[in-house]
Amino acid sequence: MQLIQPWWGEFELAEGTAGCWTIGPAQLWIAHQAREWRIGYLLGDELNEERSEVALGLAPEQMPEQVKLSRYSFQSSTEQLSLMPLLADRPVISRPEVALFIPPAQSIQLYVSTQLWLQVRAQGALLQEQPVVRPSDTWAGPTTRAGGLSYAASTMARISLDDFPYSSWRAVTPIRITNTGTDMAAVERLHLPVPFLSLYQAANGALWTEAVELTRGDDNALDLERLGTTAPPEAGSSNLLSGPRRRADRGLLTKAFGTLFGRGGNDDGIA
């Protein structure tokens, strides 16, 4: 696969200059002025999943006019700046673009990618955190009183990594689903507990989370069987970029999974 150039990390931006981080279809502009940072965001029309470029030392006047800036002022400023990718702050409901069925007593391995957030820090302070591309909101739960807000997404739910469309602003999650029931399981939604997952960078620049294992029984409920504790083997040599947004023991995680994802209700992960 083509190497993905990281847009994240530690940077130096001299006073009086600007930087542009191109992340897929988006551009992040940051200008360093006397005792302040100016940050703007621009979402383009062209969707280029792999695009990842960093340009530093630009003139602030090179910022496009349509970029709306926010200012962050300090008594004094340094040249150091940090950009980090993060997983979503809510669960993600991914719907396969093509109908997928699992026969009884079968176990399949899927690979699903979800959108990332970016975080900007300077001088020990969090300046901004936002999604690279804002996903749609959706509700996950059996009723309007039981469940919680999630993000909606579509996925190819690929069964192989051959020609997988790795992206500079999406993370790959391996998902194993086992159908222990006696009838055919239709995979209509994949509920990913991404706030409980960590983010890893592989040697080729691709971003991964731990693996997720799910089971489906005759009661048509989707059970969280296991979350991995390290980067998946498919990632190869990798390093941890960020830990989970939420931490919970097995009992709390299983309860959260059932409550948020409508276990036993009308919004089950497998129907």
NORJO-V753046 format. One record per backbone hydrogen bond with DSSP energy under -0.5 kcal/mol. CO is the residue of the C=O (numbers start at 1). NH is the residue of the N-H. Records with the same first field share a line. If there is no record, write none. Layout:
CO->NH / NH
//
This chain:
3->5
4->6
9->83
11->81
12->14
14->17
17->32
18->58
19->30
20->22 / 55
21->23 / 28
22->24 / 53
23->26
25->44
26->23
27->29 / 42
28->21
29->40
30->19
31->33 / 38
32->16 / 17
33->36
35->74
36->33
37->72
38->31
39->70
40->29
41->68
42->27 / 44
46->48
47->49
48->51
49->168
51->24
53->22
55->20
58->18
59->62
60->63
64->67
67->69
68->41
70->39
72->37
79->13
81->11
82->121
83->9
84->119
86->117
91->151
92->94 / 192
93->95 / 153
94->96 / 190
95->155
100->187
102->185
103->106
106->179
108->110 / 177
110->175
111->158
112->173
114->171
116->132
117->86
118->130
119->84
120->127 / 128
121->82
122->125
125->122 / 127
128->120
130->118
136->152
138->150
139->141
140->148
145->147
146->143
148->140
150->138
151->93
152->136
153->95
155->97
158->111
161->164
164->166
169->116
170->207
171->114
172->209
173->112
174->212
175->110 / 177
176->214
177->108 / 179
178->180 / 216
179->105
181->105
184->186
185->102 / 187
186->188 / 271
187->100
189->191
190->94 / 192
191->193
192->92 / 194
193->196
194->197
195->245 / 246
199->241 / 242
200->202 / 208
201->239
202->205
204->4
206->202
207->172
208->200
209->232
211->228
212->176
213->225 / 226
214->178
215->223
216->180 / 181
217->220
221->217 / 223
223->215 / 225
226->213
232->235
233->236
237->203
239->201
242->199
249->253
250->254
251->255
252->256
253->257
254->258
255->259
256->260
257->261
258->263
259->262
260->148
262->265 / 267
269->189
//
